[in-house]
């Protein structure tokens, strides 16, 4: 450095220091004024910070027992409900019709079994079997029409809509297959009766028909009983889209969601550079934008599949439990989580600005009793935004240069603040 530059720098520094509290800079001695800190042993906590929002830790969907429509809705989106409260009632006409059809099929199956067991003349047996076959054909026709209509809607739907429709599509496909099987069974029953000496097979087929129709009747009766959609526990009811009289209901798709507002969790989006150090049971502190106080918590689980944040970066969702206390929390509240990924009870620490990096080596300037700065190689362990753990190279009590360290050279005498 040129003499002119040194003098200018010295005069400027002296003026600044004089204004800041009387620190002196000696122009004649060419001693730079530096900040100094002492290496100390203290507890050190390494944390990862991530933004996120509150999610429901306990929620449940309310599903219709069968396909149908809404007859009435008794709640509004956001209402508080109690366990067992009626949220909506399905139109019962189609459900009652399904019960009547199932009961008729069951009665016919019982009559066929009685005819076989009682040795009724073959003409009557054929009549009962023919009636069962006719009913089975009707069920197959209905099932095929329902499946074809829904399949057409599914093919016209978007990819996101298809995800919610697949469950119903599988149910309708199964119903079609079941109806086909019932038709084959009815046809087999009729064929069996046409063969002389095959009474035992006819009896078995008739008994199976009785059992199958009894189960179908029980399902239909349960569906009718479940026409009133009820809250599964105390909470707040929500739904997506429109929910009103005439709205369609589909099995496998929740008509309502009930959220327990007293049990919330925080879902943080941890950047990929930090996720490897985050694991279950680590302590966390949650700060919500809506509150001045913080909330204690702990990591519950780390999601393995990544997400893309609004800024285009990759992050991994991490669920953190939350001790709400008496705070009134709402799903969707935003904030941040500070997750403690490492805790060192007795760390030798220095301010992070004292550590200089050159290539792969790290050094600090240590002052001796005469305020001479010595470049000292160190090995750094954990670090935070403000402090670094020195694993080797320093001892507790060593004075290290903080501000101004980057402009020093080994063996240079300094003035300290």
Legacy VTK file of the C-alpha trace (Angstrom):
# vtk DataFile Version 3.0
C-alpha trace
ASCII
DATASET POLYDATA
POINTS 417 float
0.000 0.000 0.000
1.311 3.482 -0.881
2.220 5.963 1.847
-0.430 8.406 0.643
-3.087 5.772 0.850
-1.995 4.807 4.337
-2.114 8.356 5.561
-5.526 8.975 4.004
-6.882 5.791 5.452
-5.423 6.589 8.837
-6.880 10.059 8.954
-10.311 8.809 7.900
-10.262 5.983 10.433
-9.144 8.321 13.189
-12.007 10.665 12.440
-14.543 7.844 12.407
-13.226 6.353 15.608
-13.201 9.695 17.351
-16.842 10.193 16.439
-17.729 6.669 17.495
-16.456 6.822 21.051
-12.906 8.063 21.317
-10.931 5.239 19.670
-7.546 6.394 18.473
-5.622 5.529 15.342
-1.890 6.166 15.257
-0.864 7.541 11.897
2.807 7.413 12.741
2.765 3.768 13.787
0.709 2.573 10.774
-1.341 0.300 13.023
-4.747 -0.593 11.579
-7.587 -0.528 14.082
-9.385 -3.865 14.234
-12.243 -5.439 16.104
-11.327 -8.162 18.562
-13.258 -10.991 20.184
-12.284 -13.743 22.567
-12.610 -17.448 21.800
-15.026 -18.799 24.380
-16.553 -22.112 25.357
-20.347 -21.972 25.276
-23.383 -24.009 24.192
-23.967 -23.834 20.444
-27.173 -24.548 18.568
-27.201 -25.088 14.816
-30.574 -24.462 13.195
-32.288 -24.709 9.826
-34.899 -22.118 8.946
-37.809 -22.765 6.609
-41.040 -20.993 5.752
-44.391 -22.740 5.678
-47.961 -22.685 6.961
-50.330 -24.379 9.390
-52.103 -27.562 8.352
-54.670 -29.708 10.118
-53.039 -32.420 12.203
-56.392 -34.173 12.619
-58.980 -34.107 9.858
-61.360 -36.569 8.231
-63.482 -36.691 5.109
-67.199 -37.400 5.205
-68.088 -39.759 2.337
-71.483 -40.663 0.860
-72.369 -44.361 1.210
-73.553 -44.578 -2.403
-73.914 -42.472 -5.517
-76.727 -39.963 -5.268
-77.641 -36.318 -4.863
-77.999 -33.873 -1.984
-81.511 -33.301 -0.633
-80.521 -30.684 1.956
-77.434 -29.086 3.535
-77.615 -28.103 7.208
-74.230 -26.349 7.630
-72.130 -23.610 6.040
-68.486 -23.797 5.077
-66.479 -22.916 8.202
-69.185 -23.808 10.741
-68.209 -25.451 14.008
-69.843 -28.860 14.385
-70.053 -31.515 17.074
-69.563 -35.250 16.805
-72.648 -36.754 15.147
-74.113 -33.509 13.817
-75.929 -33.889 10.472
-74.078 -32.002 7.729
-76.315 -32.949 4.809
-79.000 -35.469 3.852
-78.978 -37.435 0.615
-82.058 -37.800 -1.562
-83.634 -41.027 -0.265
-85.790 -41.963 -3.258
-83.062 -43.789 -5.217
-81.764 -45.397 -2.033
-85.220 -46.707 -1.128
-85.637 -48.039 -4.654
-82.322 -49.862 -4.345
-83.562 -51.456 -1.096
-86.823 -52.542 -2.735
-84.986 -54.075 -5.695
-82.541 -55.876 -3.424
-85.381 -57.198 -1.260
-87.268 -58.470 -4.328
-84.169 -60.220 -5.606
-83.632 -61.794 -2.210
-87.244 -62.979 -2.034
-86.940 -64.523 -5.495
-83.746 -66.295 -4.496
-85.399 -67.663 -1.368
-88.338 -68.906 -3.421
-86.013 -70.643 -5.843
-84.157 -72.339 -2.998
-87.436 -73.437 -1.421
-88.582 -74.828 -4.755
-85.422 -76.884 -5.110
-85.532 -78.117 -1.540
-89.212 -79.006 -1.661
-89.022 -80.840 -4.957
-91.428 -78.520 -6.767
-92.212 -79.678 -10.305
-89.650 -78.622 -12.837
-92.009 -76.208 -14.574
-92.207 -74.034 -11.444
-88.466 -74.346 -10.921
-87.901 -73.166 -14.458
-90.247 -70.260 -13.875
-88.351 -69.130 -10.767
-84.975 -69.585 -12.454
-86.196 -67.666 -15.479
-87.350 -64.836 -13.259
-83.963 -64.748 -11.547
-82.246 -64.734 -14.942
-84.432 -61.869 -16.114
-83.592 -59.855 -13.010
-79.899 -60.587 -13.476
-80.031 -59.428 -17.109
-81.708 -56.210 -16.004
-78.980 -55.625 -13.426
-76.273 -56.255 -16.051
-77.901 -53.775 -18.417
-78.101 -51.109 -15.722
-74.547 -51.705 -14.567
-73.181 -51.506 -18.141
-75.073 -48.285 -18.830
-73.817 -46.690 -15.610
-70.242 -47.734 -16.349
-70.354 -46.579 -19.985
-71.794 -43.178 -19.058
-69.245 -42.573 -16.315
-66.394 -43.825 -18.541
-67.381 -41.253 -21.159
-67.302 -38.495 -18.530
-63.938 -39.799 -17.313
-62.433 -39.701 -20.816
-63.645 -36.120 -21.298
-62.258 -35.010 -17.908
-58.911 -33.316 -17.272
-56.036 -35.244 -15.719
-56.613 -33.588 -12.315
-60.345 -34.437 -12.441
-59.571 -38.024 -13.421
-57.636 -38.550 -10.190
-60.800 -37.940 -8.167
-62.953 -39.995 -10.570
-60.845 -43.177 -10.622
-62.254 -44.577 -7.387
-65.829 -44.329 -8.668
-64.814 -45.715 -12.063
-63.307 -48.772 -10.353
-66.460 -49.168 -8.250
-68.690 -49.076 -11.324
-66.396 -51.502 -13.159
-66.618 -53.876 -10.191
-70.400 -53.508 -10.127
-70.545 -54.410 -13.827
-68.321 -57.436 -13.259
-70.446 -58.494 -10.279
-73.627 -58.186 -12.347
-72.049 -60.243 -15.128
-71.125 -62.900 -12.597
-74.658 -62.887 -11.203
-76.043 -63.268 -14.716
-73.793 -66.239 -15.369
-74.857 -67.721 -12.062
-78.543 -67.266 -12.907
-78.018 -68.762 -16.362
-76.146 -71.653 -14.817
-79.007 -72.177 -12.370
-81.491 -72.350 -15.200
-79.276 -74.693 -17.188
-78.823 -76.904 -14.155
-82.546 -77.294 -13.696
-82.805 -78.385 -17.324
-80.560 -81.365 -16.702
-82.181 -84.298 -15.049
-80.506 -85.695 -11.967
-78.660 -82.439 -11.156
-80.855 -81.404 -8.228
-77.912 -80.985 -5.847
-76.242 -78.476 -8.139
-79.490 -76.553 -8.432
-79.765 -76.489 -4.646
-76.194 -75.157 -4.306
-76.767 -72.459 -6.900
-80.022 -71.432 -5.233
-78.359 -71.255 -1.811
-75.567 -69.085 -3.208
-78.136 -66.794 -4.772
-79.875 -66.434 -1.399
-76.589 -65.559 0.285
-75.586 -63.057 -2.404
-78.941 -61.294 -2.444
-78.990 -61.141 1.371
-75.649 -59.319 1.321
-76.861 -56.979 -1.409
-79.974 -56.216 0.643
-77.872 -55.466 3.738
-75.658 -53.076 1.755
-78.689 -51.287 0.307
-80.242 -50.931 3.773
-76.959 -49.587 5.181
-76.780 -47.063 2.341
-80.279 -45.853 3.177
-79.401 -45.695 6.869
-76.340 -43.596 5.995
-78.271 -41.053 3.942
-77.663 -38.507 6.709
-73.989 -37.468 6.456
-72.684 -36.780 9.964
-69.600 -35.158 11.511
-67.127 -37.820 12.744
-65.886 -35.613 15.616
-65.974 -32.056 16.972
-64.386 -29.570 14.602
-64.848 -27.158 11.725
-66.544 -28.286 8.513
-65.216 -27.316 5.086
-65.781 -28.379 1.489
-64.634 -27.567 -2.005
-66.829 -26.452 -4.855
-70.605 -26.210 -4.574
-72.660 -28.026 -1.973
-76.394 -27.467 -2.335
-79.632 -29.298 -3.035
-79.155 -31.382 -6.160
-75.352 -31.558 -5.955
-74.013 -34.932 -7.077
-72.376 -37.239 -4.563
-69.912 -39.946 -5.535
-68.595 -42.804 -3.368
-64.899 -42.416 -2.635
-65.006 -38.620 -2.916
-65.420 -36.692 0.339
-68.445 -34.432 0.362
-67.149 -32.632 3.465
-63.955 -32.395 5.485
-64.043 -31.891 9.249
-60.939 -30.310 10.775
-60.054 -30.393 14.468
-59.012 -26.758 15.032
-57.418 -27.632 18.385
-54.833 -29.872 16.706
-52.658 -28.071 14.187
-49.227 -28.783 12.739
-46.768 -26.641 10.810
-45.611 -27.797 7.393
-42.241 -26.235 6.578
-40.619 -26.306 3.156
-36.954 -27.070 3.812
-34.525 -26.359 0.977
-32.677 -29.318 -0.519
-29.347 -27.942 0.745
-30.555 -28.294 4.357
-32.828 -31.338 4.279
-30.094 -33.935 4.911
-29.624 -32.633 8.461
-33.339 -32.655 9.376
-34.852 -35.721 11.028
-37.731 -36.731 13.288
-37.885 -35.601 16.947
-35.617 -32.562 16.469
-36.783 -29.540 18.467
-38.270 -26.606 16.597
-39.521 -23.094 17.244
-42.402 -21.848 15.101
-43.037 -18.176 14.430
-46.409 -17.268 12.926
-46.973 -13.947 11.187
-50.215 -13.458 13.129
-48.612 -13.741 16.604
-45.816 -12.008 18.492
-45.053 -15.061 20.614
-43.355 -18.191 19.284
-44.582 -21.788 19.590
-42.587 -24.829 20.642
-42.674 -27.967 18.540
-40.760 -30.957 17.188
-40.221 -32.565 13.793
-42.775 -35.337 13.222
-41.780 -36.542 9.759
-39.796 -35.615 6.670
-41.426 -36.146 3.283
-39.173 -37.936 0.813
-40.768 -36.524 -2.350
-39.775 -32.937 -3.225
-41.938 -29.979 -4.182
-41.203 -26.891 -6.229
-41.657 -23.631 -4.325
-43.224 -20.464 -5.707
-39.716 -19.188 -6.490
-38.845 -22.288 -8.498
-36.507 -23.883 -5.953
-36.656 -27.470 -4.724
-37.801 -28.084 -1.165
-38.994 -30.985 0.982
-42.102 -30.705 3.194
-41.347 -31.271 6.881
-44.224 -31.634 9.360
-43.600 -30.035 12.751
-45.864 -30.552 15.754
-47.191 -27.420 17.421
-48.061 -26.616 21.039
-50.871 -24.109 20.481
-51.665 -23.363 24.114
-54.587 -20.915 24.211
-53.840 -19.373 20.825
-56.648 -19.445 18.269
-55.052 -20.978 15.195
-56.426 -21.329 11.677
-55.411 -23.634 8.887
-53.263 -21.799 6.321
-51.615 -19.304 8.709
-48.113 -18.598 7.415
-44.808 -18.307 9.244
-41.459 -19.995 9.648
-39.867 -22.817 11.618
-36.411 -22.811 13.175
-35.341 -26.456 13.503
-32.449 -27.335 15.808
-30.421 -29.851 13.799
-27.390 -29.952 16.115
-26.714 -29.008 19.743
-23.158 -28.755 21.095
-23.041 -28.148 24.857
-19.361 -27.102 25.093
-18.232 -25.598 21.811
-15.182 -23.370 21.391
-16.679 -20.569 19.349
-15.570 -17.374 17.631
-17.530 -14.846 15.584
-18.009 -16.173 12.068
-16.409 -13.052 10.542
-13.118 -13.952 12.249
-12.718 -17.018 10.024
-10.988 -16.396 6.681
-11.098 -18.902 3.829
-8.395 -19.251 1.202
-8.751 -22.222 -1.074
-9.534 -25.131 1.181
-7.806 -23.663 4.258
-9.343 -21.638 7.034
-7.391 -19.227 9.228
-7.944 -16.677 11.960
-5.676 -13.872 13.122
-4.711 -14.366 16.784
-3.316 -11.419 18.753
-0.437 -11.904 21.140
0.277 -9.783 24.229
1.867 -7.092 22.060
-1.115 -6.884 19.715
0.723 -8.572 16.886
-1.603 -10.527 14.567
-0.567 -14.102 13.747
-2.319 -16.032 10.973
-3.354 -19.329 12.575
-4.745 -22.354 10.727
-7.925 -23.723 12.297
-10.381 -26.528 11.672
-14.024 -25.478 11.772
-16.881 -27.713 12.866
-20.436 -26.467 13.046
-21.318 -22.906 12.105
-24.260 -20.534 12.172
-24.909 -17.107 10.719
-23.023 -15.496 13.611
-20.652 -18.039 15.155
-18.265 -20.809 14.148
-17.072 -23.775 16.194
-13.285 -24.145 16.241
-12.371 -27.814 16.510
-8.597 -27.298 16.535
-6.070 -24.470 16.277
-7.317 -22.215 19.115
-7.718 -22.271 22.863
-10.320 -20.670 25.067
-9.318 -17.086 25.853
-7.390 -16.481 22.615
-8.030 -13.044 21.146
-9.017 -13.158 17.507
-9.463 -10.363 14.974
-13.006 -9.896 13.697
-13.564 -6.673 11.727
-10.592 -5.810 9.543
-9.182 -9.338 9.501
-9.297 -9.688 5.718
-6.840 -6.791 5.194
-4.176 -8.011 7.663
-0.932 -9.820 6.981
0.855 -12.261 9.255
2.976 -10.516 11.906
1.314 -7.143 11.533
0.908 -5.033 14.682
-2.576 -3.616 15.200
-4.534 -1.324 17.463
-7.680 -2.790 19.039
-10.988 -1.206 19.645
LINES 1 418
417 0 1 2 3 4 5 6 7 8 9 10 11 12 13 14 15 16 17 18 19 20 21 22 23 24 25 26 27 28 29 30 31 32 33 34 35 36 37 38 39 40 41 42 43 44 45 46 47 48 49 50 51 52 53 54 55 56 57 58 59 60 61 62 63 64 65 66 67 68 69 70 71 72 73 74 75 76 77 78 79 80 81 82 83 84 85 86 87 88 89 90 91 92 93 94 95 96 97 98 99 100 101 102 103 104 105 106 107 108 109 110 111 112 113 114 115 116 117 118 119 120 121 122 123 124 125 126 127 128 129 130 131 132 133 134 135 136 137 138 139 140 141 142 143 144 145 146 147 148 149 150 151 152 153 154 155 156 157 158 159 160 161 162 163 164 165 166 167 168 169 170 171 172 173 174 175 176 177 178 179 180 181 182 183 184 185 186 187 188 189 190 191 192 193 194 195 196 197 198 199 200 201 202 203 204 205 206 207 208 209 210 211 212 213 214 215 216 217 218 219 220 221 222 223 224 225 226 227 228 229 230 231 232 233 234 235 236 237 238 239 240 241 242 243 244 245 246 247 248 249 250 251 252 253 254 255 256 257 258 259 260 261 262 263 264 265 266 267 268 269 270 271 272 273 274 275 276 277 278 279 280 281 282 283 284 285 286 287 288 289 290 291 292 293 294 295 296 297 298 299 300 301 302 303 304 305 306 307 308 309 310 311 312 313 314 315 316 317 318 319 320 321 322 323 324 325 326 327 328 329 330 331 332 333 334 335 336 337 338 339 340 341 342 343 344 345 346 347 348 349 350 351 352 353 354 355 356 357 358 359 360 361 362 363 364 365 366 367 368 369 370 371 372 373 374 375 376 377 378 379 380 381 382 383 384 385 386 387 388 389 390 391 392 393 394 395 396 397 398 399 400 401 402 403 404 405 406 407 408 409 410 411 412 413 414 415 416
